[in-house]
Amino acid sequence: MSGAALRFFDACAGIGCFHHGMVKAGFTCVGAAELDGRLQQEYPKAFGLDPSRMFGNLHEVTEAEAWRAVRDEMHGCVLTAGFPCQPFSKSGTQLGPEHAEGTVFGALVCILEDLECPAFILENVENLTGEKHAETFNDMRTILRGMSYDIAFGKYSPDQIGIPQHRQRWFIIGIKRGDELEGSENEALLEAMDAAIQEKASEPKVILKDLLEGTSRRGSPASDTEKQALVIWDKYLSWLVENPSIGKTPSPLWGMEAVYAYDIDKIQSILTSRKGKKIRKKDVISALGSRHKKSFRRKATIIDNLPPYLWDLVDERKEAYPDWKPRYIKNSRAHLMKIKGWLESEDRRQEWKDWVVLLRSQDATFQKFEWHVRESPKQTRIKDDIKRVKKRFEGRLIQFRPSGVRVSKGDRHPALVAIGQVPVVGTCLRRPPWQILAKLQSIPEGFANNNPALFGESSTSGNSGEPVKRLGNAVNVDLVAVVAGVVKHEILPLGK
Ligand SMILES: C[S@@+](CC[C@H](N)C(=O)[O-])C[C@H]1O[C@@H](n2cnc3c(N)ncnc32)[C@H](O)[C@@H]1O
């Protein structure tokens, strides 16, 4: 088969990371589809695709006149898509493409049929096999096998092939075995994908520190409130360094436990005894021990007396909390009380009080802390707050997440996600510019800089939120190239 016959259709095209990966593996793009109007405009310009091959909504695509005009030239190509995962509207045992109507997967099935694709590569989030999507995923597999594809699905992350981003994603490949035959879940295909990933694992690693080098010059600074939160957690870490007998930071550490005086076991027993009836303030007060009763502000609401993670206590028909919540609360409180007791024993009660006041003045999410670093914090005696914080968190990545301030080791970047949450680099307290993040998706050098509009960055806007969102939705180029290499190997002997 000639190289030119290795063709692909980029459905759910986004910023085109499948495109880069497929080209790297030797394929040529014959067409693409993307719902987003701005991406539809920019993708053909960035990739030199004839605009007549750029389509919009996948649900309507095969009916369009423009499609029929070029259909024959696209016929027999490989389909690629990192598609949104919606549950099927109908369930049951009678599965077929018609049952997938309304879902993007359903539209992909129509394209597979219309173009008689010899193979496909689909990509999806880790949760595809989780409880929420499991049934949908099973249905998808049944449909694809029924269309005579042998399928295999493997979960891979860029850090397996030397790229310092941890991002587990499912890659589902399918190879058509002949129209008459029912496809199977093919172990050999999966082994081939695993082996191809394994082979790349031996390549020299890209070091995250080097990738992030430009951050100190071009990155956007952490906000003042974020810096303030780091100063507070730096103070906490300094106590751990000073007194190692305090022990390690529990994960997570809920800082609010430094002030609230409720008894979680009693709250659990109220929830159990009320058997789903509404909890009243007097129920809560009556179930608290005398020490807790004293600190309970009667004029305030229940919520005012409890940390945000217990505010759902007042919901109708609230059941007892799952075991992890009382565990987090108890671990956090015991740890913080140990620090308090030690400081009091050293006549440093005021130091503790000042810290608690500062902590309580923070946004609720900043009051929680996650130390995802194996080693103990570093010692530093620098006087200046910001310089000290930079030294303490040197080489670490710090994310400000709804679950708290998370400090991670700094050897791998957490998965880029559409909702942002780009970590601050501890060494310079800045966030990497999106062009650096593009490297974590293995987007070819220079492509991001040459095509800012594809990433949603107009040269005048200076807004980096949109590129981060688009990068967070994208697939890693090098992983696509590895998986595409397997597909290429499978379809070449068939002369498709
Ligand atoms: C998870 S992202 C995939 C991104 C892509 N793999 C990349 O490298 O940027 C899913 C993409 O599918 C597009 N999409 C969603 N529904 C669609 C539809 N009905 N037709 C065409 N594209 C669609 C979204 O706009 C989004 O860009």
The ligand as an SDF file (V2000), in Angstrom:
LIG
                    3D

 27 29  0  0  0  0  0  0  0  0999 V2000
  -12.2820   16.3940   24.1680 C   0  0  0  0  0  0  0  0  0  0  0  0
  -12.2360   17.5650   22.9080 S   0  0  0  0  0  0  0  0  0  0  0  0
  -11.1090   16.8250   21.7780 C   0  0  0  0  0  0  0  0  0  0  0  0
   -9.9840   17.7290   21.4530 C   0  0  0  0  0  0  0  0  0  0  0  0
   -9.0070   17.2370   20.4110 C   0  0  0  0  0  0  0  0  0  0  0  0
   -8.6760   15.8370   20.5350 N   0  0  0  0  0  0  0  0  0  0  0  0
   -7.7470   18.0900   20.4520 C   0  0  0  0  0  0  0  0  0  0  0  0
   -6.6880   17.5850   20.2870 O   0  0  0  0  0  0  0  0  0  0  0  0
   -7.8650   19.2990   20.6780 O   0  0  0  0  0  0  0  0  0  0  0  0
  -13.7690   17.2860   22.1030 C   0  0  0  0  0  0  0  0  0  0  0  0
  -13.9920   18.2060   20.9300 C   0  0  0  0  0  0  0  0  0  0  0  0
  -15.1630   17.7420   20.2540 O   0  0  0  0  0  0  0  0  0  0  0  0
  -15.9070   18.8570   19.8180 C   0  0  0  0  0  0  0  0  0  0  0  0
  -17.2910   18.4120   19.6310 N   0  0  0  0  0  0  0  0  0  0  0  0
  -18.2250   18.1450   20.5820 C   0  0  0  0  0  0  0  0  0  0  0  0
  -19.3880   17.7800   20.0230 N   0  0  0  0  0  0  0  0  0  0  0  0
  -19.1920   17.8130   18.6790 C   0  0  0  0  0  0  0  0  0  0  0  0
  -20.0350   17.5690   17.5690 C   0  0  0  0  0  0  0  0  0  0  0  0
  -21.3050   17.2090   17.7370 N   0  0  0  0  0  0  0  0  0  0  0  0
  -19.5160   17.7220   16.3440 N   0  0  0  0  0  0  0  0  0  0  0  0
  -18.2230   18.1090   16.1630 C   0  0  0  0  0  0  0  0  0  0  0  0
  -17.3870   18.3440   17.1860 N   0  0  0  0  0  0  0  0  0  0  0  0
  -17.8630   18.2090   18.4290 C   0  0  0  0  0  0  0  0  0  0  0  0
  -15.7290   19.8600   20.9500 C   0  0  0  0  0  0  0  0  0  0  0  0
  -15.9880   21.1770   20.5120 O   0  0  0  0  0  0  0  0  0  0  0  0
  -14.2620   19.6370   21.3200 C   0  0  0  0  0  0  0  0  0  0  0  0
  -13.4150   20.4930   20.6210 O   0  0  0  0  0  0  0  0  0  0  0  0
  1  2  1  0
  2  3  1  0
  2 10  1  0
  3  4  1  0
  4  5  1  0
  5  6  1  0
  5  7  1  0
  7  8  2  0
  7  9  1  0
 10 11  1  0
 11 12  1  0
 11 26  1  0
 12 13  1  0
 13 14  1  0
 13 24  1  0
 14 15  1  0
 14 23  1  0
 15 16  2  0
 16 17  1  0
 17 18  1  0
 17 23  2  0
 18 19  1  0
 18 20  2  0
 20 21  1  0
 21 22  2  0
 22 23  1  0
 24 25  1  0
 24 26  1  0
 26 27  1  0
M  CHG  2   2   1   9  -1
M  END
$$$$
